[in-house]
Amino acid sequence: TGVQTCALPIFTVTVPTYLPSISSFTPTSGFVGTTVTVTGLNFSTATSLSLNGGTAIPFTIVSNTTITFVVPTGATSGPIAITNPDGTATSGTNYTVTVPQPPTITSISPTSGLVGSTVTVNGTNFSNATSVKLNGLSVTFTIVSGTQITFVVPTGATSGTISVTNPD
């Protein structure tokens, strides 16, 4: 006539875990300020991202499988770690923070010419050039390669040094 309760056996309800995992990231190296895209799984609940065990870096959750971040000042080369409430994933390879190198000019050709002449500047670290000047006058230029820039001598130019500037 009564209700009987049995306490055995015990049933355990399991809660699925959604550990993050990192499958790749691009680019694999870059300067401070480079945007890195990380691909993997279970990023939608990410709470933290770090590079080489450093302090947390601001990041953007693009989707459950993609996160982006910008390499901050002071970052050092090392693995990328992403944490969500269920755990932390660490990349199997390191992101390399590249040290910027200033541009150097090794030669110019020709060494003299008229307004309208094309000048070729040879040197190194020109890939990210943001400015070329002839005796202090900014000129419109073309990056041919990391070692070569060309420009046309503009009206108003005067004789003097050529300088190349990059943000690095």
C-alpha positions in Angstrom: 0.0 0.0 0.0 3.0 2.3 0.3 5.5 3.7 -2.2 8.9 2.0 -2.1 12.0 3.9 -3.1 15.2 2.3 -4.1 18.4 4.3 -3.9 20.6 1.9 -5.9 21.9 1.8 -8.6 23.1 5.4 -9.0 22.5 7.1 -12.4 25.0 9.8 -13.4 24.0 12.5 -15.8 26.9 13.6 -17.9 27.3 17.1 -19.3 29.0 17.3 -22.6 32.2 19.3 -22.7 33.2 21.5 -25.7 36.9 21.9 -25.3 38.4 24.3 -27.8 40.8 23.0 -30.4 43.2 24.9 -32.7 43.8 23.3 -36.1 45.7 26.2 -37.8 46.4 29.9 -38.0 47.4 32.3 -40.7 49.7 34.0 -41.2 52.2 32.0 -39.2 54.4 35.0 -38.6 54.2 38.8 -38.8 55.0 42.2 -37.2 53.2 43.8 -34.3 49.8 44.9 -35.7 49.3 41.9 -38.0 45.8 40.4 -37.9 46.0 36.6 -37.3 43.1 34.3 -38.1 42.8 31.1 -36.0 40.8 28.1 -37.2 39.5 25.3 -35.0 36.5 24.3 -33.0 34.4 25.5 -30.1 35.4 29.1 -30.2 31.9 30.6 -29.7 32.3 30.6 -25.9 35.9 31.7 -25.9 36.8 33.8 -22.8 40.6 34.4 -23.3 43.3 34.3 -26.0 47.1 34.6 -25.3 50.3 34.4 -27.3 53.3 32.6 -25.7 51.7 32.5 -22.3 51.5 36.3 -22.2 48.7 38.4 -20.9 45.3 38.1 -22.5 44.9 39.6 -26.0 41.7 41.2 -27.3 40.1 39.0 -29.9 37.1 38.7 -32.2 34.9 35.6 -32.4 34.0 35.4 -36.1 32.3 32.0 -35.7 32.4 28.8 -33.7 35.4 27.8 -35.8 37.2 31.2 -36.4 38.8 33.8 -34.1 40.9 36.8 -35.1 43.3 38.9 -33.1 45.9 41.6 -33.7 49.4 41.0 -32.5 50.0 43.5 -29.7 53.0 45.6 -28.9 55.3 43.5 -26.6 54.1 40.2 -28.0 56.7 37.4 -28.2 56.9 34.3 -30.4 55.2 31.2 -29.1 52.0 29.1 -29.1 48.5 30.6 -29.3 46.2 29.5 -26.5 42.4 29.9 -26.5 40.3 29.3 -23.4 36.6 28.6 -23.1 34.6 27.5 -20.0 35.5 23.9 -20.7 39.2 24.2 -21.1 42.2 25.6 -23.0 43.6 24.7 -26.4 47.2 25.4 -27.3 48.4 25.5 -30.9 50.9 22.8 -31.9 53.1 25.3 -33.6 54.4 28.7 -32.7 53.3 32.1 -34.1 56.5 34.0 -34.9 56.6 37.7 -34.1 59.0 39.2 -36.6 61.3 42.0 -35.7 60.9 44.9 -38.1 64.0 46.0 -40.0 64.5 49.6 -41.3 64.8 50.1 -45.0 68.3 50.6 -46.5 69.2 52.2 -49.8 72.2 50.6 -51.6 72.0 52.3 -55.0 69.9 54.6 -57.2 69.8 54.7 -61.0 70.2 57.0 -62.7 72.0 59.4 -60.3 70.7 62.5 -62.1 67.9 63.3 -64.5 65.2 65.7 -65.6 61.7 66.2 -64.2 59.7 63.2 -65.5 62.7 60.8 -65.3 62.1 57.4 -63.7 64.4 56.6 -60.8 65.1 53.1 -59.6 66.0 52.8 -55.9 67.6 49.5 -54.8 68.0 48.3 -51.2 66.4 46.2 -48.6 63.1 46.1 -46.5 61.0 48.0 -49.0 57.9 45.8 -49.0 56.1 47.9 -46.5 57.3 51.3 -47.6 54.9 54.2 -46.8 56.9 57.1 -48.0 59.6 58.0 -50.5 61.1 61.5 -50.6 63.5 63.3 -52.9 65.3 66.1 -51.0 62.4 66.2 -48.5 59.7 66.3 -51.3 57.2 63.4 -51.1 57.0 61.5 -54.4 54.5 59.0 -55.7 56.3 55.6 -55.9 55.8 52.0 -56.9 57.1 49.0 -54.8 58.5 46.7 -57.4 59.8 44.2 -54.8 61.2 44.1 -51.3 64.5 45.3 -52.7 63.3 47.8 -55.4 61.2 51.0 -55.7 60.7 53.2 -58.6 59.4 56.8 -58.9 59.1 59.6 -61.4 60.9 62.9 -60.6 58.0 65.3 -60.0 57.7 69.0 -61.0 59.2 71.1 -58.2 61.8 68.5 -57.2 65.3 69.7 -56.3 68.6 67.8 -56.1 69.3 66.0 -52.8 69.0 62.8 -50.9 66.4 60.1 -51.4 64.8 58.5 -48.3 62.5 55.6 -47.9 60.3 55.1 -44.8 58.4 52.1 -43.6 56.2 51.7 -40.5 58.5 49.1 -39.1 
